[in-house]
Amino acid sequence: MIGFQLLSPFGNAVWGNSKIPNARVRPGDANWPSPKKWERLKNSLKGELIKLESPFDVCKTTGDVEACKTLFQNLKNPYFLGDSPALTQTLGWFKAWETQPSVYAVAAQNSTDVAAAVNFARINNLRLVVKGGGHSYQGTSNAPDSLLIWTRKMNSITLHNLFVGKDCEGIQEPQHAVTIEAGAMWLQAYDAVTTKGGRYVQGGGCMTVGVAGLIQSGGFGSFSKNYGLAAAGLLEAEMVTANGEIEIVNAVRKPDLFWALKGGGGGTFGIVTKVTLRTRELPEKFGAVFGKISAGSNNSFKMLIEKVIQLYRNELFNPHWGETISFHSDNSMDFSLVFQGINKEEAELAWKDFRSWLNDNQDDFTIDRPLTIIDLPARSLWDVDFLNENAPGLIKMDEREGAPSKNAYWASNQQEAGQYLLAYQSIWIHKSLLEEEEQYKLRDALFEASRLWTTSLHFNKGLAGAKGEELEAAKNTAMNPVVLDSFALAIIAGEEEPSMEGLSGLEPDLQTATKGATKINAAMIALKKALTPTGSYLAESSYFEENWQQSYWGENYKKLSEIKKKYDPDGLFFVHNGVGSEEWSADGFTRKQ
C-alpha cells in the first residue's frame, strides 16, 4: 500500500481543474452522503464506523440523575475521556469552543482504514478531524458536523535494535528505535521502552497524552534539557496524505513533508498512523524535588524570586534539570522539579546554598512543605506496580470496572481531565534574562504577573541550557527557532471543574470565568511589559493567540505554508490556528474568498 492511491468504493471525485467547493457539507445539505454511502464506508473498514451521540444527552433528555452524576464523576478520569470518541480531554474554553461530537467516527484499526476515511471525506467534501489522545487545549480533535478519524485502537509498539529508515541504507547508521502506532499513549510507550526494554524515548510528561500528536507539536518531556525535542527524535513516519495515499516519510522519502511533521502541528499535513523514534540509554536514576515556601511580605517574596532565579542560573541551568516552579499571588512558591544523570546526593549539593539562605532568613519565610529530594531507579519511573507499592500518592488509577490494571496517570494531572478552560497564556523566556544584570527584570515581571494569577516557569519547555547535540537536532525541526535561546516557557492558565453549557446546574460559572480570564490575560500583559515578546508553544498557548504564525513557527512559517499547499492544496486538513487555516472560516467549513 505504500505510496499507492487506494481504489475507492465511494466513487471517483478528483477536483482536477474544476472549481474547488468553497464550503464543506453539513448534515441536512443536499450533498451530505446518503445512508448507502455511509454503509459502503462501513463495509470497507476493518475497524468500526460509529454513529456518535453526545454523552451529555443523558443529562438533557432522559432525566437520569444518577447516570448524569456518574458521567460527571467519570469526566475526571482521563482514560474514560480517551475511550470515548465523542469526548475530549478538555471540555471547552470560555468564549472559544465547547466539545461536541462528530456525526460519525471511523474507529480505525490500521492505516488502510484511515486512508478509506480520508478518501471518503475528500470525495464527499466533509469536514475531517482526527483524535488520538484528545489532549488538544484548543479543541483541534473536536468538530461538530464532521467525520472523525479515531486512532485509539491503533496502539501497537515495536522495539528495534538495528533500525534503518526505508531507502536510508548507507545513509543512516542502524540504531535503537521504537515504532509506535498513532493511538498509543505515552504511558504505553514508556512501559514498553523503559520498564520492559530498559531504554528511554523522549516523549510527554503526562502519561495519557497521545504519542503522535505530541511529536507533531514539537514535544517536550520532563527531561528535554538532556534529550531535546521529541520531534527531533523522529526517524520515520507512516502517514495518510490528502490524496488518500499511505506514505512512508523520512529524511530521504519526502524530506520536506517529514520536516513539517517535526513540529508543524498535528492534523495539518496528513494523518500520521505510525512514528518511529530514536531511543536512548537509560540513566541509573531519575529524581525529583518537591516543596512549598511562603514569604511574609511582598518585599520578602521579591527576595525569594530573586534568589530562586540565582539558584536556577547557577545550579539548575543545565541538562540535568527540568519541570516547574510556580509563583502565587499569596506570596507562596511551589517547587516541582525533576532531575536525571545525577544522584540524590549530587542533587542535594545543588540546593545546599539555597537551603542555607532560607535557614538564615527564617523570619521572612515559612516552609509550608519542606524541600524534599528523592530519587528512584530510572527503569521504575513509569512502572505502575513499583509506583503503587513505593509512591502511591504520585499516581491515580483508572477505577472503572474492568479497566486494565496498568491504567495509571500522575495525580498532578487530574485537574486537567475534563477541565473547562478560562484562559491559557504562554510565552518563551529568553536566556538573556538569566544574566546577572538582567535578572531584576525577570524578578519584577514574575512578581507583577503573580499579583494577578499563578505564574509558572516550565524549565523543560525551552532548550537553552540543553546539550549541544540536542540544540543542533532541534534546528532541523519546524519549531520556532526562538526555543533554542529560551530557558523556560512561562504559563499562566486557569480552569473550572467539568461543566457544559445548557445543562441546568452543571453549566460553567460565567461570572467566575469572566473574572478568571480577565486576570489571566492581565497577568500575561504584565509579564510581557517587562519581557521582549518571543513567541509561544502551539500545544500550550492561547486559543486567541495574536500573530500565531510568527508566534508558533517564526521564520519557518513560510516554508511550512509551501509544504501545506504542495501536499494538501485543497485544504482537506484543517485545525484551529494550523498552517493554512487563515484561508478558512474559524470553524473550518467555509473557504475565504
MARZA-906408 format. One record per residue (C-alpha): y, z negated, x. Coordinates in steps of 0.02 Angstrom, whole numbers, plus 50000, padded with zeros to 5 digits. Example, Ala and Ser with C-alpha at 12.3 -4.5 7.8 and 13.67 -1.06 7.14 Angstrom:
BEGIN
<node <49775,49610,50615>>
<node <49947,49643,50684>>
end
This chain:
BEGIN
<node <50000,50000,50000>>
<node <50117,49978,50148>>
<node <50264,50097,50143>>
<node <50193,50189,49992>>
<node <50279,50203,49823>>
<node <50161,50143,49688>>
<node <50122,50258,49543>>
<node <50197,50176,49390>>
<node <50108,50151,49224>>
<node <50279,50140,49140>>
<node <50336,50320,49155>>
<node <50446,50401,49285>>
<node <50632,50365,49288>>
<node <50720,50402,49451>>
<node <50907,50415,49434>>
<node <50918,50551,49568>>
<node <51082,50644,49546>>
<node <51106,50584,49367>>
<node <51235,50454,49324>>
<node <51180,50275,49358>>
<node <51194,50169,49200>>
<node <51346,50056,49202>>
<node <51263,49918,49102>>
<node <51090,49843,49105>>
<node <51000,49823,48939>>
<node <50976,49662,48843>>
<node <50856,49612,48704>>
<node <50910,49699,48545>>
<node <50983,49850,48635>>
<node <50910,50017,48586>>
<node <50839,50045,48760>>
<node <50757,49873,48776>>
<node <50573,49903,48819>>
<node <50457,49915,48671>>
<node <50313,49794,48646>>
<node <50194,49931,48703>>
<node <50287,49947,48869>>
<node <50278,49760,48897>>
<node <50093,49766,48856>>
<node <50065,49904,48985>>
<node <50155,49799,49115>>
<node <50045,49650,49070>>
<node <49886,49752,49087>>
<node <49938,49816,49258>>
<node <49952,49643,49334>>
<node <49828,49533,49423>>
<node <49941,49388,49376>>
<node <50016,49349,49206>>
<node <50160,49413,49101>>
<node <50232,49259,49015>>
<node <50349,49260,48866>>
<node <50470,49120,48905>>
<node <50547,48991,48791>>
<node <50668,48855,48837>>
<node <50581,48687,48867>>
<node <50735,48608,48786>>
<node <50685,48682,48619>>
<node <50577,48528,48594>>
<node <50738,48428,48585>>
<node <50829,48554,48475>>
<node <50709,48614,48342>>
<node <50557,48502,48324>>
<node <50645,48334,48320>>
<node <50503,48262,48425>>
<node <50598,48118,48504>>
<node <50455,48062,48616>>
<node <50422,48238,48679>>
<node <50607,48259,48719>>
<node <50610,48091,48808>>
<node <50458,48140,48912>>
<node <50540,48306,48956>>
<node <50695,48220,49024>>
<node <50589,48098,49124>>
<node <50495,48245,49199>>
<node <50659,48330,49247>>
<node <50671,48203,49390>>
<node <50508,48270,49461>>
<node <50537,48423,49573>>
<node <50356,48478,49552>>
<node <50374,48483,49363>>
<node <50529,48590,49383>>
<node <50445,48705,49508>>
<node <50292,48727,49397>>
<node <50397,48791,49251>>
<node <50460,48971,49261>>
<node <50589,48926,49129>>
<node <50673,48790,49234>>
<node <50769,48775,49396>>
<node <50785,48625,49513>>
<node <50970,48612,49469>>
<node <51001,48620,49281>>
<node <51180,48679,49287>>
<node <51353,48670,49361>>
<node <51511,48614,49272>>
<node <51609,48767,49212>>
<node <51493,48882,49311>>
<node <51316,48905,49243>>
<node <51176,48824,49147>>
<node <50990,48853,49167>>
<node <50922,48974,49038>>
<node <50752,49057,49035>>
<node <50722,49241,49065>>
<node <50643,49338,48923>>
<node <50483,49369,49020>>
<node <50414,49311,49185>>
<node <50289,49400,49295>>
<node <50186,49261,49373>>
<node <50142,49365,49524>>
<node <49977,49343,49615>>
<node <50013,49469,49752>>
<node <50139,49595,49816>>
<node <50068,49731,49702>>
<node <50118,49625,49551>>
<node <50292,49608,49624>>
<node <50304,49796,49650>>
<node <50248,49827,49471>>
<node <50384,49712,49406>>
<node <50517,49791,49517>>
<node <50468,49965,49457>>
<node <50471,49908,49276>>
<node <50644,49830,49296>>
<node <50714,49984,49383>>
<node <50641,50110,49260>>
<node <50697,50009,49108>>
<node <50866,49960,49180>>
<node <50834,49772,49168>>
<node <50923,49626,49248>>
<node <50799,49561,49377>>
<node <50788,49387,49451>>
<node <50666,49304,49571>>
<node <50613,49122,49583>>
<node <50510,49042,49719>>
<node <50558,48861,49744>>
<node <50703,48875,49622>>
<node <50818,48765,49726>>
<node <50972,48875,49715>>
<node <51125,48769,49678>>
<node <51219,48924,49622>>
<node <51090,48973,49492>>
<node <51030,49131,49578>>
<node <50849,49103,49522>>
<node <50908,49095,49341>>
<node <50972,49229,49222>>
<node <50959,49243,49032>>
<node <50905,49410,48956>>
<node <50815,49456,49116>>
<node <50643,49488,49190>>
<node <50592,49350,49310>>
<node <50477,49380,49458>>
<node <50399,49209,49488>>
<node <50309,49191,49655>>
<node <50249,49010,49638>>
<node <50065,49059,49637>>
<node <50082,49160,49796>>
<node <50064,49017,49919>>
<node <49929,49057,50047>>
<node <49959,49007,50228>>
<node <49875,49082,50383>>
<node <49892,49018,50561>>
<node <49889,49140,50709>>
<node <49858,49104,50893>>
<node <49898,49280,50955>>
<node <50016,49363,50831>>
<node <50097,49530,50867>>
<node <50201,49617,50733>>
<node <50147,49782,50659>>
<node <50189,49925,50778>>
<node <50254,49797,50904>>
<node <50109,49809,51027>>
<node <50176,49820,51204>>
<node <50347,49762,51146>>
<node <50310,49584,51090>>
<node <50204,49458,51182>>
<node <50066,49381,51074>>
<node <50121,49211,51013>>
<node <50080,49067,50898>>
<node <50139,49102,50721>>
<node <50108,49066,50538>>
<node <50109,49186,50390>>
<node <50167,49106,50228>>
<node <50174,49185,50056>>
<node <50338,49178,49963>>
<node <50290,49047,49834>>
<node <50242,48912,49960>>
<node <50349,48756,49983>>
<node <50393,48680,50149>>
<node <50277,48530,50124>>
<node <50132,48651,50110>>
<node <50191,48741,50267>>
<node <50211,48580,50366>>
<node <50042,48517,50307>>
<node <49958,48674,50373>>
<node <50058,48696,50533>>
<node <50092,48516,50586>>
<node <49973,48394,50500>>
<node <49821,48507,50517>>
<node <49874,48627,50654>>
<node <49966,48512,50774>>
<node <50116,48629,50794>>
<node <50291,48644,50724>>
<node <50378,48776,50619>>
<node <50565,48770,50590>>
<node <50596,48750,50405>>
<node <50687,48649,50274>>
<node <50713,48462,50266>>
<node <50674,48449,50080>>
<node <50486,48460,50051>>
<node <50494,48558,49889>>
<node <50612,48697,49944>>
<node <50534,48870,49942>>
<node <50493,48946,50111>>
<node <50554,49125,50083>>
<node <50720,49078,50004>>
<node <50767,48961,50146>>
<node <50730,49092,50278>>
<node <50839,49220,50191>>
<node <50985,49099,50178>>
<node <50979,49063,50365>>
<node <50889,48899,50353>>
<node <50924,48730,50430>>
<node <50797,48592,50453>>
<node <50815,48415,50515>>
<node <50790,48469,50695>>
<node <50895,48628,50701>>
<node <50985,48575,50859>>
<node <50819,48593,50951>>
<node <50729,48729,50854>>
<node <50877,48833,50795>>
<node <50895,48928,50633>>
<node <50739,48951,50529>>
<node <50788,49133,50507>>
<node <50789,49158,50695>>
<node <50604,49115,50696>>
<node <50561,49259,50579>>
<node <50443,49380,50666>>
<node <50396,49490,50519>>
<node <50411,49501,50330>>
<node <50320,49589,50191>>
<node <50436,49637,50050>>
<node <50457,49749,49899>>
<node <50611,49859,49906>>
<node <50711,49929,49760>>
<node <50609,50090,49754>>
<node <50451,49988,49724>>
<node <50378,50010,49897>>
<node <50286,49870,49987>>
<node <50355,49867,50163>>
<node <50317,49775,50325>>
<node <50482,49748,50416>>
<node <50509,49678,50590>>
<node <50607,49715,50749>>
<node <50528,49889,50757>>
<node <50496,49935,50574>>
<node <50662,49950,50480>>
<node <50751,49833,50602>>
<node <50914,49840,50504>>
<node <50830,49777,50346>>
<node <50736,49647,50448>>
<node <50901,49584,50520>>
<node <50977,49573,50345>>
<node <50835,49461,50288>>
<node <50881,49336,50425>>
<node <51025,49252,50336>>
<node <51090,49391,50224>>
<node <51039,49298,50066>>
<node <50886,49296,49954>>
<node <50857,49414,49808>>
<node <50982,49540,49878>>
<node <50893,49669,49986>>
<node <50723,49662,49904>>
<node <50592,49533,49858>>
<node <50507,49451,50006>>
<node <50322,49419,49975>>
<node <50269,49351,50145>>
<node <50353,49288,50302>>
<node <50278,49267,50475>>
<node <50366,49134,50576>>
<node <50355,49079,50756>>
<node <50276,48908,50783>>
<node <50317,48788,50925>>
<node <50239,48649,51024>>
<node <50250,48483,50935>>
<node <50339,48338,51021>>
<node <50247,48175,51037>>
<node <50366,48080,50921>>
<node <50488,48105,50780>>
<node <50606,47963,50739>>
<node <50746,47905,50626>>
<node <50896,47788,50620>>
<node <50948,47705,50456>>
<node <51087,47584,50417>>
<node <51248,47547,50325>>
<node <51410,47468,50386>>
<node <51565,47416,50288>>
<node <51740,47393,50356>>
<node <51853,47254,50294>>
<node <52011,47361,50284>>
<node <52073,47539,50291>>
<node <52126,47517,50471>>
<node <51956,47448,50517>>
<node <51872,47595,50432>>
<node <51978,47716,50533>>
<node <51924,47622,50689>>
<node <51743,47639,50635>>
<node <51760,47825,50603>>
<node <51840,47849,50773>>
<node <51703,47750,50859>>
<node <51566,47849,50771>>
<node <51647,48014,50825>>
<node <51644,47950,51004>>
<node <51462,47894,50983>>
<node <51415,48066,50921>>
<node <51510,48158,51058>>
<node <51442,48050,51199>>
<node <51263,48014,51145>>
<node <51206,48119,50997>>
<node <51284,48290,51027>>
<node <51126,48368,51098>>
<node <50961,48448,51043>>
<node <50879,48279,51008>>
<node <50979,48226,50854>>
<node <51007,48285,50675>>
<node <51043,48239,50494>>
<node <51182,48141,50415>>
<node <51321,48011,50420>>
<node <51415,47983,50257>>
<node <51589,47910,50234>>
<node <51627,47821,50068>>
<node <51786,47775,49976>>
<node <51742,47589,49982>>
<node <51759,47596,50172>>
<node <51571,47596,50200>>
<node <51470,47715,50307>>
<node <51287,47767,50287>>
<node <51181,47820,50435>>
<node <51029,47929,50403>>
<node <50988,48018,50565>>
<node <50831,48088,50645>>
<node <50780,48124,50823>>
<node <50646,48218,50919>>
<node <50599,48240,51101>>
<node <50638,48058,51143>>
<node <50550,47896,51102>>
<node <50614,47742,51013>>
<node <50668,47656,51175>>
<node <50773,47805,51226>>
<node <50850,47813,51053>>
<node <50892,47628,51062>>
<node <50982,47659,51226>>
<node <51092,47793,51145>>
<node <51153,47665,51016>>
<node <51169,47518,51135>>
<node <51357,47528,51167>>
<node <51397,47559,50984>>
<node <51297,47406,50933>>
<node <51386,47301,51065>>
<node <51553,47359,50999>>
<node <51504,47308,50821>>
<node <51450,47139,50885>>
<node <51616,47116,50972>>
<node <51711,47157,50812>>
<node <51613,47057,50682>>
<node <51772,47002,50594>>
<node <51811,47182,50548>>
<node <51640,47241,50490>>
<node <51493,47191,50382>>
<node <51317,47252,50418>>
<node <51254,47295,50243>>
<node <51092,47365,50311>>
<node <51051,47337,50494>>
<node <51041,47490,50604>>
<node <50853,47516,50612>>
<node <50770,47636,50733>>
<node <50592,47692,50704>>
<node <50476,47824,50772>>
<node <50307,47892,50723>>
<node <50182,48019,50786>>
<node <50260,48190,50757>>
<node <50099,48253,50681>>
<node <50115,48121,50544>>
<node <50290,48159,50480>>
<node <50225,48264,50334>>
<node <50053,48182,50322>>
<node <50058,48115,50143>>
<node <49912,47996,50169>>
<node <49993,47923,50326>>
<node <50161,47903,50240>>
<node <50086,47821,50087>>
<node <49999,47695,50199>>
<node <50135,47663,50328>>
<node <50303,47706,50248>>
<node <50279,47716,50059>>
<node <50463,47689,50024>>
<node <50507,47855,50107>>
<node <50416,47964,49982>>
<node <50383,47981,49797>>
<node <50231,48061,49718>>
<node <50207,48185,49577>>
<node <50141,48063,49446>>
<node <50091,48190,49314>>
<node <49913,48175,49257>>
<node <49803,48293,49357>>
<node <49937,48330,49488>>
<node <49873,48372,49663>>
<node <49858,48214,49768>>
<node <49970,48287,49905>>
<node <50119,48324,49791>>
<node <50248,48216,49879>>
<node <50435,48227,49908>>
<node <50564,48125,50002>>
<node <50629,47984,49893>>
<node <50805,48026,49952>>
<node <50792,48199,49873>>
<node <50753,48138,49698>>
<node <50935,48133,49645>>
<node <50938,48323,49666>>
<node <50795,48351,49544>>
<node <50864,48407,49376>>
<node <51043,48374,49431>>
<node <51196,48438,49339>>
<node <51323,48477,49474>>
<node <51503,48426,49452>>
<node <51562,48520,49606>>
<node <51497,48562,49779>>
<node <51605,48598,49931>>
<node <51563,48625,50113>>
<node <51645,48682,50274>>
<node <51589,48706,50454>>
<node <51667,48583,50578>>
<node <51714,48662,50744>>
<node <51656,48582,50906>>
<node <51836,48577,50974>>
<node <51867,48426,50861>>
<node <51748,48326,50969>>
<node <51863,48344,51119>>
<node <51948,48179,51161>>
<node <52124,48242,51125>>
<node <52070,48316,50956>>
<node <51960,48176,50888>>
<node <52104,48094,50796>>
<node <52120,48248,50685>>
<node <51939,48234,50632>>
<node <51956,48046,50607>>
<node <52107,48064,50495>>
<node <52031,48208,50397>>
<node <51871,48112,50362>>
<node <51968,47959,50311>>
<node <52082,48054,50191>>
<node <51939,48150,50112>>
<node <51834,47993,50090>>
<node <51975,47911,49991>>
<node <51932,48033,49852>>
<node <51744,48061,49867>>
<node <51597,48029,49981>>
<node <51608,48149,50129>>
<node <51454,48184,50234>>
<node <51431,48264,50404>>
<node <51264,48355,50421>>
<node <51244,48373,50609>>
<node <51087,48478,50598>>
<node <51182,48610,50498>>
<node <51284,48675,50643>>
<node <51218,48745,50808>>
<node <51349,48684,50931>>
<node <51253,48568,51046>>
<node <51090,48664,51021>>
<node <50983,48733,51160>>
<node <51047,48893,51240>>
<node <50899,48999,51191>>
<node <50919,48948,51009>>
<node <51102,48996,51012>>
<node <51053,49166,51080>>
<node <50919,49187,50946>>
<node <51045,49142,50809>>
<node <51160,49281,50869>>
<node <51027,49404,50812>>
<node <51038,49345,50631>>
<node <51156,49390,50489>>
<node <51231,49214,50484>>
<node <51418,49192,50505>>
<node <51439,49180,50695>>
<node <51553,49029,50672>>
<node <51394,48925,50654>>
<node <51369,48943,50842>>
<node <51526,48843,50877>>
<node <51511,48718,50734>>
<node <51432,48549,50767>>
<node <51412,48499,50584>>
<node <51430,48552,50404>>
<node <51540,48437,50301>>
<node <51478,48422,50122>>
<node <51572,48345,49976>>
<node <51474,48354,49813>>
<node <51427,48258,49657>>
<node <51307,48268,49513>>
<node <51259,48191,49346>>
<node <51084,48149,49288>>
<node <50989,48285,49191>>
<node <51087,48346,49041>>
<node <51101,48501,48934>>
<node <51243,48567,48828>>
<node <51204,48574,48643>>
<node <51084,48426,48644>>
<node <51160,48283,48547>>
<node <51162,48127,48655>>
<node <51096,48223,48805>>
<node <51247,48330,48844>>
<node <51346,48320,49007>>
<node <51487,48194,49004>>
<node <51627,48321,49016>>
<node <51760,48190,49045>>
<node <51664,48119,49193>>
<node <51626,48295,49253>>
<node <51809,48343,49248>>
<node <51863,48190,49345>>
<node <51724,48210,49471>>
<node <51754,48395,49501>>
<node <51941,48364,49521>>
<node <51912,48229,49651>>
<node <51781,48328,49747>>
<node <51891,48481,49757>>
<node <52041,48375,49807>>
<node <51938,48292,49943>>
<node <51896,48461,50018>>
<node <52079,48511,50012>>
<node <52120,48352,50107>>
<node <51986,48393,50235>>
<node <52046,48572,50256>>
<node <52227,48519,50282>>
<node <52177,48439,50445>>
<node <52049,48570,50496>>
<node <52052,48756,50527>>
<node <51950,48837,50387>>
<node <51798,48913,50469>>
<node <51680,48962,50330>>
<node <51536,48887,50233>>
<node <51346,48894,50219>>
<node <51296,49007,50074>>
<node <51149,48898,50017>>
<node <51257,48741,50009>>
<node <51431,48789,49955>>
<node <51545,48807,49805>>
<node <51500,48921,49660>>
<node <51685,48963,49662>>
<node <51694,48996,49850>>
<node <51851,49093,49891>>
<node <51834,49246,50002>>
<node <51647,49215,50004>>
<node <51608,49374,50102>>
<node <51705,49308,50251>>
<node <51655,49128,50222>>
<node <51467,49160,50222>>
<node <51449,49305,50342>>
<node <51612,49334,50436>>
<node <51610,49492,50539>>
<node <51430,49528,50485>>
<node <51476,49568,50305>>
<node <51521,49750,50338>>
<node <51350,49784,50415>>
<node <51261,49689,50275>>
<node <51355,49790,50145>>
<node <51300,49954,50227>>
<node <51118,49896,50230>>
<node <51129,49846,50047>>
<node <51192,50019,49999>>
<node <51057,50101,50103>>
<node <50908,50009,50030>>
<node <50973,49965,49856>>
<node <51104,50096,49813>>
<node <51090,50067,49626>>
<node <51113,49878,49638>>
<node <50945,49829,49562>>
<node <50950,49662,49653>>
<node <51096,49551,49606>>
<node <51137,49369,49642>>
<node <51299,49274,49620>>
<node <51408,49296,49775>>
<node <51273,49401,49857>>
<node <51303,49554,49964>>
<node <51364,49692,49849>>
<node <51389,49578,49698>>
<node <51575,49616,49696>>
<node <51528,49783,49617>>
<node <51459,49695,49462>>
<node <51517,49579,49324>>
<node <51489,49394,49350>>
<node <51325,49397,49252>>
<node <51258,49549,49344>>
<node <51244,49656,49188>>
<node <51394,49774,49199>>
<node <51445,49882,49345>>
<node <51631,49878,49379>>
<node <51720,50046,49362>>
end
